Amino acid sequence: MENLIKKLQDEAGLTEEQALKVLSTLKDYMDKENLKIDWNKFFKGKYEDFSEKFKSLSDKVNESARPYTERISEKVDDVVSKAKKSAHDLSQKAADFFDDSKK
């Protein structure tokens, strides 16, 4: 497996992370298409290593995205709160307007 990752790095100019993503995407595609492949044999008995490396990569990506996710979530909450307040203020102004026009 290391040879294939190295080959993807050298010949396609991919980083190790990108090469792992390529292999994972290829595996997922082939599994979904019911193309029967002995992945342990394909990875020369190192399928467990591949799985661990991809899991580690996935964990790193998730960890590095967390601060952005939290900030986006906070901004969305702020926008929703402001929209609710604006809607409430607008409905209050409309109610006041109709109350004044009845007088």
DSSP file (Angstrom, degrees, kcal/mol; ACC not computed):
  #  RESIDUE AA STRUCTURE BP1 BP2  ACC     N-H-->O    O-->H-N    N-H-->O    O-->H-N    TCO  KAPPA ALPHA  PHI   PSI    X-CA   Y-CA   Z-CA
    1    1 A M     >        0   0    0      0, 0.0     4,-2.5     0, 0.0     5,-0.2   0.000 360.0 360.0 360.0 -40.9    0.0    0.0    0.0
    2    2 A E  H  >  +     0   0    0      1,-0.2     4,-2.8     2,-0.2     5,-0.2   0.879 360.0  54.4 -59.2 -36.1    2.8    2.4    0.8
    3    3 A N  H  > S+     0   0    0      2,-0.2     4,-2.5     1,-0.2    -1,-0.2   0.901 108.8  47.6 -64.0 -40.2    4.2    1.9   -2.7
    4    4 A L  H  > S+     0   0    0      2,-0.2     4,-2.4     1,-0.2    -2,-0.2   0.911 112.8  48.1 -67.5 -42.2    0.8    2.8   -4.2
    5    5 A I  H  X S+     0   0    0     -4,-2.5     4,-2.1     2,-0.2    -2,-0.2   0.933 113.1  48.6 -62.0 -45.2    0.5    5.9   -2.0
    6    6 A K  H  X S+     0   0    0     -4,-2.8     4,-2.9    -5,-0.2     5,-0.2   0.902 110.5  51.4 -60.6 -42.2    4.1    6.8   -3.0
    7    7 A K  H  X>S+     0   0    0     -4,-2.5     4,-3.0     1,-0.2     5,-0.6   0.900 109.7  49.4 -63.9 -41.5    3.3    6.3   -6.7
    8    8 A L  H  X5S+     0   0    0     -4,-2.4     6,-1.6     2,-0.2     4,-1.2   0.872 113.2  47.9 -64.7 -36.6    0.3    8.6   -6.4
    9    9 A Q  H  X5S+     0   0    0     -4,-2.1     4,-0.8     4,-0.2    -2,-0.2   0.946 118.9  38.2 -67.2 -48.2    2.4   11.2   -4.7
   10   10 A D  H  <5S+     0   0    0     -4,-2.9    -2,-0.2     2,-0.2    -3,-0.2   0.926 126.9  31.5 -71.5 -46.4    5.2   11.0   -7.3
   11   11 A E  H  <5S+     0   0    0     -4,-3.0    -3,-0.2    -5,-0.2    -2,-0.1   0.817 130.8  31.2 -88.4 -30.9    3.3   10.5  -10.5
   12   12 A A  H  <<S-     0   0    0     -4,-1.2    -3,-0.2    -5,-0.6    -2,-0.2   0.515 100.6-123.7-104.4  -6.6    0.1   12.5   -9.8
   13   13 A G     <  +     0   0    0     -4,-0.8    -4,-0.2    -5,-0.3     2,-0.2   0.780  57.4 152.4  72.0  26.1    1.6   15.1   -7.5
   14   14 A L        -     0   0    0     -6,-1.6    -1,-0.2    -9,-0.1     2,-0.1  -0.533  44.8-121.7 -87.9 154.7   -0.8   14.2   -4.6
   15   15 A T     >  -     0   0    0     -2,-0.2     4,-2.5     1,-0.1     5,-0.2  -0.397  35.7-102.3 -79.4 170.6   -0.1   14.7   -1.0
   16   16 A E  H  > S+     0   0    0      1,-0.2     4,-2.4     2,-0.2     5,-0.2   0.916 124.9  51.5 -61.1 -41.6   -0.3   11.6    1.3
   17   17 A E  H  > S+     0   0    0      1,-0.2     4,-2.1     2,-0.2    -1,-0.2   0.918 110.6  47.7 -61.5 -44.0   -3.7   12.7    2.5
   18   18 A Q  H  > S+     0   0    0      2,-0.2     4,-2.4     1,-0.2    -1,-0.2   0.899 110.5  52.1 -64.3 -40.5   -5.0   13.2   -1.1
   19   19 A A  H  X S+     0   0    0     -4,-2.5     4,-2.3     1,-0.2    -1,-0.2   0.903 109.5  49.5 -63.0 -41.0   -3.6    9.7   -2.1
   20   20 A L  H  X S+     0   0    0     -4,-2.4     4,-2.5     2,-0.2    -1,-0.2   0.895 110.1  50.9 -64.1 -39.5   -5.4    8.2    0.9
   21   21 A K  H  X S+     0   0    0     -4,-2.1     4,-2.9     2,-0.2     5,-0.2   0.901 108.6  52.1 -64.1 -40.3   -8.6    9.9   -0.1
   22   22 A V  H  X S+     0   0    0     -4,-2.4     4,-2.7     2,-0.2    -2,-0.2   0.940 111.6  46.0 -59.9 -47.5   -8.3    8.6   -3.7
   23   23 A L  H  X S+     0   0    0     -4,-2.3     4,-2.5     1,-0.2    -2,-0.2   0.899 113.7  48.7 -64.1 -40.5   -7.9    5.1   -2.4
   24   24 A S  H  X S+     0   0    0     -4,-2.5     4,-2.7     2,-0.2    -1,-0.2   0.919 112.4  48.0 -65.5 -43.3  -10.8    5.4   -0.1
   25   25 A T  H  X S+     0   0    0     -4,-2.9     4,-2.5     2,-0.2    -2,-0.2   0.917 112.4  49.6 -62.8 -44.1  -13.0    6.9   -2.8
   26   26 A L  H  X S+     0   0    0     -4,-2.7     4,-2.5    -5,-0.2    -2,-0.2   0.918 112.0  48.0 -60.5 -45.3  -12.0    4.1   -5.2
   27   27 A K  H  X S+     0   0    0     -4,-2.5     4,-2.5     2,-0.2    -2,-0.2   0.935 112.1  48.7 -62.9 -47.2  -12.7    1.4   -2.6
   28   28 A D  H  X S+     0   0    0     -4,-2.7     4,-2.4     1,-0.2    -2,-0.2   0.912 112.4  49.2 -59.3 -43.5  -16.1    2.9   -1.8
   29   29 A Y  H  X S+     0   0    0     -4,-2.5     4,-1.9     1,-0.2    -2,-0.2   0.939 112.3  46.6 -61.7 -48.0  -17.0    3.2   -5.4
   30   30 A M  H  <>S+     0   0    0     -4,-2.5     5,-2.8     1,-0.2    -1,-0.2   0.876 112.5  50.4 -65.6 -37.2  -16.0   -0.4   -6.2
   31   31 A D  H ><5S+     0   0    0     -4,-2.5     3,-1.4    -5,-0.2    -1,-0.2   0.917 110.8  49.1 -65.5 -42.6  -17.9   -1.7   -3.1
   32   32 A K  H 3<5S+     0   0    0     -4,-2.4    -2,-0.2     1,-0.3    -1,-0.2   0.821 109.6  51.9 -66.8 -30.7  -21.1    0.2   -4.1
   33   33 A E  T 3<5S-     0   0    0     -4,-1.9    -1,-0.3    -5,-0.2    -2,-0.2   0.350 115.1-119.3 -85.8   6.5  -20.8   -1.2   -7.6
   34   34 A N  T < 5 +     0   0    0     -3,-1.4     2,-0.9     1,-0.2    -3,-0.2   0.821  55.9 159.4  57.6  34.4  -20.6   -4.7   -6.2
   35   35 A L      < -     0   0    0     -5,-2.8     2,-0.6    -6,-0.2    -1,-0.2  -0.796  39.2-135.0 -86.2 109.4  -17.2   -5.2   -7.7
   36   36 A K        +     0   0    0     -2,-0.9     2,-0.4    -3,-0.1    -5,-0.1  -0.528  36.3 164.0 -75.9 115.3  -15.8   -8.0   -5.6
   37   37 A I        -     0   0    0     -2,-0.6     2,-1.5   -10,-0.1     3,-0.1  -0.996  42.2-129.6-132.3 135.3  -12.2   -7.3   -4.6
   38   38 A D     >  -     0   0    0     -2,-0.4     4,-2.8     1,-0.2     3,-0.3  -0.697  28.4-173.0 -81.9  93.6  -10.2   -8.9   -1.8
   39   39 A W  H  > S+     0   0    0     -2,-1.5     4,-2.4     1,-0.2    -1,-0.2   0.825  79.9  56.8 -64.0 -32.0   -9.1   -5.6   -0.3
   40   40 A N  H  4>S+     0   0    0      2,-0.2     5,-4.1     1,-0.2     6,-0.5   0.914 112.0  42.7 -64.8 -40.5   -6.7   -7.4    2.1
   41   41 A K  H >45S+     0   0    0     -3,-0.3     3,-1.8     3,-0.2    -2,-0.2   0.910 111.5  55.2 -69.4 -41.8   -4.9   -9.0   -0.8
   42   42 A F  H 3<5S+     0   0    0     -4,-2.8    -2,-0.2     1,-0.3    -1,-0.2   0.896 113.0  41.8 -57.3 -42.1   -5.0   -5.7   -2.8
   43   43 A F  T ><5S-     0   0    0     -4,-2.4     3,-1.4    -5,-0.2    -1,-0.3   0.194 117.6-115.2 -91.9  16.4   -3.3   -3.9    0.0
   44   44 A K  T < 5S-     0   0    0     -3,-1.8    -3,-0.2     1,-0.3    -2,-0.1   0.898  75.4 -47.0  51.9  49.3   -0.9   -6.9    0.5
   45   45 A G  T 3 <S+     0   0    0     -5,-4.1    -1,-0.3    -6,-0.1     3,-0.2   0.554 123.1 101.3  76.9   7.0   -2.2   -7.7    4.0
   46   46 A K    <>  +     0   0    0     -3,-1.4     4,-2.1    -6,-0.5     5,-0.1   0.047  35.3 116.8-112.9  25.5   -2.1   -4.1    5.1
   47   47 A Y  H  > S+     0   0    0      1,-0.2     4,-2.6     2,-0.2     5,-0.2   0.873  75.5  55.7 -60.5 -37.4   -5.8   -3.3    4.8
   48   48 A E  H  > S+     0   0    0     -3,-0.2     4,-2.4     2,-0.2    -1,-0.2   0.902 106.4  50.9 -62.2 -40.2   -6.0   -2.6    8.5
   49   49 A D  H  > S+     0   0    0      2,-0.2     4,-2.7     1,-0.2    -2,-0.2   0.922 109.8  50.0 -61.7 -43.8   -3.2   -0.1    8.2
   50   50 A F  H  X S+     0   0    0     -4,-2.1     4,-2.6     1,-0.2     5,-0.2   0.932 110.3  49.9 -60.1 -46.6   -5.0    1.6    5.4
   51   51 A S  H  X S+     0   0    0     -4,-2.6     4,-2.3     1,-0.2    -1,-0.2   0.906 112.2  47.8 -59.9 -42.9   -8.2    1.8    7.4
   52   52 A E  H  X S+     0   0    0     -4,-2.4     4,-2.7     2,-0.2    -1,-0.2   0.908 111.4  50.0 -65.6 -42.5   -6.3    3.3   10.4
   53   53 A K  H  X S+     0   0    0     -4,-2.7     4,-2.5     1,-0.2    -2,-0.2   0.919 112.6  46.7 -63.8 -42.4   -4.6    5.9    8.3
   54   54 A F  H  X S+     0   0    0     -4,-2.6     4,-2.8     2,-0.2    -1,-0.2   0.905 112.2  50.2 -67.9 -38.6   -7.8    7.0    6.7
   55   55 A K  H  X S+     0   0    0     -4,-2.3     4,-2.6    -5,-0.2    -2,-0.2   0.923 111.5  49.2 -62.7 -43.3   -9.6    7.1   10.1
   56   56 A S  H  X S+     0   0    0     -4,-2.7     4,-2.2     2,-0.2    -2,-0.2   0.911 112.0  48.4 -61.8 -43.1   -6.7    9.2   11.4
   57   57 A L  H  X S+     0   0    0     -4,-2.5     4,-2.4     2,-0.2    -2,-0.2   0.923 111.4  49.9 -62.7 -45.0   -6.9   11.5    8.4
   58   58 A S  H  X S+     0   0    0     -4,-2.8     4,-2.6     1,-0.2    -2,-0.2   0.904 109.9  50.9 -60.5 -42.8  -10.7   11.8    8.8
   59   59 A D  H  X S+     0   0    0     -4,-2.6     4,-2.5     2,-0.2    -1,-0.2   0.898 109.9  50.3 -61.9 -40.9  -10.3   12.6   12.5
   60   60 A K  H  X S+     0   0    0     -4,-2.2     4,-2.6     2,-0.2    -2,-0.2   0.916 111.3  48.1 -63.9 -43.3   -7.7   15.4   11.7
   61   61 A V  H  X S+     0   0    0     -4,-2.4     4,-1.6     1,-0.2    -2,-0.2   0.935 113.4  47.2 -63.4 -45.9  -10.0   16.9    9.1
   62   62 A N  H  X S+     0   0    0     -4,-2.6     4,-1.1     1,-0.2    -2,-0.2   0.902 112.7  49.6 -62.0 -41.2  -13.0   16.9   11.5
   63   63 A E  H  < S+     0   0    0     -4,-2.5     3,-0.4     1,-0.2    -1,-0.2   0.910 111.8  47.1 -65.3 -42.9  -10.8   18.3   14.3
   64   64 A S  H  < S+     0   0    0     -4,-2.6     4,-0.4     1,-0.2    -1,-0.2   0.770 112.7  50.4 -72.8 -22.9   -9.5   21.2   12.1
   65   65 A A  H  X S+     0   0    0     -4,-1.6     4,-2.4    -5,-0.2     3,-0.3   0.683  88.8  85.3 -84.5 -18.4  -13.0   22.0   10.8
   66   66 A R  H  X S+     0   0    0     -4,-1.1     4,-2.7    -3,-0.4     5,-0.2   0.887  85.8  50.9 -54.5 -47.9  -14.6   22.1   14.3
   67   67 A P  H  > S+     0   0    0      0, 0.0     4,-2.1     0, 0.0    -1,-0.2   0.901 113.3  46.7 -59.7 -38.0  -13.7   25.8   15.1
   68   68 A Y  H  > S+     0   0    0     -4,-0.4     4,-2.8    -3,-0.3     5,-0.2   0.904 111.2  51.4 -68.7 -40.5  -15.2   26.9   11.8
   69   69 A T  H  X S+     0   0    0     -4,-2.4     4,-2.5     1,-0.2    -1,-0.2   0.916 110.8  48.6 -61.5 -43.8  -18.3   24.8   12.3
   70   70 A E  H  X S+     0   0    0     -4,-2.7     4,-2.3    -5,-0.2    -1,-0.2   0.912 112.4  48.1 -63.9 -42.5  -18.8   26.3   15.8
   71   71 A R  H  X S+     0   0    0     -4,-2.1     4,-2.4    -5,-0.2    -2,-0.2   0.915 112.5  48.5 -64.8 -42.5  -18.4   29.8   14.4
   72   72 A I  H  X S+     0   0    0     -4,-2.8     4,-2.7     1,-0.2    -2,-0.2   0.922 110.8  51.3 -63.2 -43.1  -20.8   29.2   11.6
   73   73 A S  H  X S+     0   0    0     -4,-2.5     4,-2.4    -5,-0.2    -1,-0.2   0.909 110.4  49.0 -60.2 -42.8  -23.3   27.7   14.0
   74   74 A E  H  X S+     0   0    0     -4,-2.3     4,-2.3     2,-0.2    -1,-0.2   0.911 111.6  49.1 -63.2 -42.5  -23.0   30.8   16.2
   75   75 A K  H  X S+     0   0    0     -4,-2.4     4,-2.7     2,-0.2    -2,-0.2   0.909 110.5  50.3 -64.5 -42.0  -23.5   33.1   13.3
   76   76 A V  H  X S+     0   0    0     -4,-2.7     4,-2.7     1,-0.2     5,-0.2   0.926 110.0  50.6 -62.1 -43.9  -26.6   31.2   12.1
   77   77 A D  H  X S+     0   0    0     -4,-2.4     4,-2.5     1,-0.2    -1,-0.2   0.910 110.9  49.5 -58.9 -42.4  -28.0   31.4   15.6
   78   78 A D  H  X S+     0   0    0     -4,-2.3     4,-2.7     2,-0.2    -2,-0.2   0.925 111.6  48.0 -62.2 -45.3  -27.4   35.2   15.6
   79   79 A V  H  X S+     0   0    0     -4,-2.7     4,-2.5     1,-0.2    -2,-0.2   0.912 112.2  49.1 -63.6 -42.5  -29.0   35.6   12.2
   80   80 A V  H  X S+     0   0    0     -4,-2.7     4,-2.6     2,-0.2    -1,-0.2   0.921 111.8  49.3 -63.3 -43.9  -32.1   33.5   13.3
   81   81 A S  H  X S+     0   0    0     -4,-2.5     4,-2.5    -5,-0.2    -2,-0.2   0.924 112.5  47.4 -61.0 -44.5  -32.4   35.5   16.6
   82   82 A K  H  X S+     0   0    0     -4,-2.7     4,-2.7     1,-0.2    -1,-0.2   0.893 111.8  50.7 -64.6 -39.2  -32.2   38.8   14.6
   83   83 A A  H  X S+     0   0    0     -4,-2.5     4,-2.6     2,-0.2    -2,-0.2   0.914 110.7  48.6 -65.4 -41.9  -34.8   37.6   12.1
   84   84 A K  H  X S+     0   0    0     -4,-2.6     4,-2.6     2,-0.2    -2,-0.2   0.926 113.0  47.8 -62.7 -43.9  -37.1   36.5   14.9
   85   85 A K  H  X S+     0   0    0     -4,-2.5     4,-3.0     2,-0.2    -2,-0.2   0.920 112.4  49.1 -63.9 -43.1  -36.7   39.9   16.6
   86   86 A S  H  X S+     0   0    0     -4,-2.7     4,-2.7     2,-0.2    -2,-0.2   0.917 111.9  48.5 -62.7 -43.1  -37.3   41.8   13.3
   87   87 A A  H  X S+     0   0    0     -4,-2.6     4,-2.5     2,-0.2    -2,-0.2   0.910 113.0  48.1 -63.1 -42.0  -40.4   39.7   12.6
   88   88 A H  H  X S+     0   0    0     -4,-2.6     4,-2.3     2,-0.2    -2,-0.2   0.936 112.9  47.7 -63.2 -46.7  -41.7   40.4   16.1
   89   89 A D  H  X S+     0   0    0     -4,-3.0     4,-2.5     1,-0.2    -2,-0.2   0.905 112.5  49.8 -60.9 -42.3  -41.0   44.1   15.8
   90   90 A L  H  X S+     0   0    0     -4,-2.7     4,-2.5     1,-0.2    -1,-0.2   0.920 111.3  47.6 -63.7 -44.5  -42.6   44.3   12.4
   91   91 A S  H  X S+     0   0    0     -4,-2.5     4,-2.4     1,-0.2    -1,-0.2   0.873 112.1  51.1 -66.1 -34.4  -45.7   42.5   13.6
   92   92 A Q  H  X S+     0   0    0     -4,-2.3     4,-2.6     2,-0.2    -2,-0.2   0.913 110.4  48.2 -67.0 -42.5  -45.9   44.8   16.7
   93   93 A K  H  X S+     0   0    0     -4,-2.5     4,-2.6     2,-0.2    -2,-0.2   0.902 112.0  50.0 -63.7 -40.9  -45.6   47.9   14.4
   94   94 A A  H  X S+     0   0    0     -4,-2.5     4,-2.5     2,-0.2     5,-0.2   0.919 111.4  48.3 -63.9 -42.9  -48.4   46.5   12.2
   95   95 A A  H  X S+     0   0    0     -4,-2.4     4,-2.2     1,-0.2    -2,-0.2   0.919 112.6  48.5 -63.2 -42.8  -50.6   45.8   15.2
   96   96 A D  H  X S+     0   0    0     -4,-2.6     4,-2.6     2,-0.2    -2,-0.2   0.898 110.5  52.0 -62.0 -41.7  -49.9   49.4   16.5
   97   97 A F  H  X S+     0   0    0     -4,-2.6     4,-2.2     1,-0.2    -2,-0.2   0.933 111.9  45.0 -61.2 -47.4  -50.7   50.8   13.1
   98   98 A F  H  X S+     0   0    0     -4,-2.5     4,-1.0     1,-0.2    -1,-0.2   0.853 112.1  52.4 -69.5 -32.2  -54.0   49.0   12.8
   99   99 A D  H  X S+     0   0    0     -4,-2.2     4,-0.6    -5,-0.2     3,-0.4   0.920 111.5  47.3 -65.3 -42.7  -54.9   50.0   16.4
  100  100 A D  H >< S+     0   0    0     -4,-2.6     3,-0.7     1,-0.2    -2,-0.2   0.864 109.3  53.0 -67.0 -36.0  -54.2   53.6   15.6
  101  101 A S  H 3< S+     0   0    0     -4,-2.2    -1,-0.2     1,-0.2    -2,-0.2   0.712 102.6  59.2 -75.8 -17.5  -56.2   53.6   12.4
  102  102 A K  H 3<        0   0    0     -4,-1.0    -1,-0.2    -3,-0.4    -2,-0.2   0.708 360.0 360.0 -77.5 -20.7  -59.3   52.2   14.3
  103  103 A K    <<        0   0    0     -3,-0.7    -1,-0.2    -4,-0.6    -2,-0.2   0.459 360.0 360.0 -80.2 360.0  -59.3   55.2   16.6
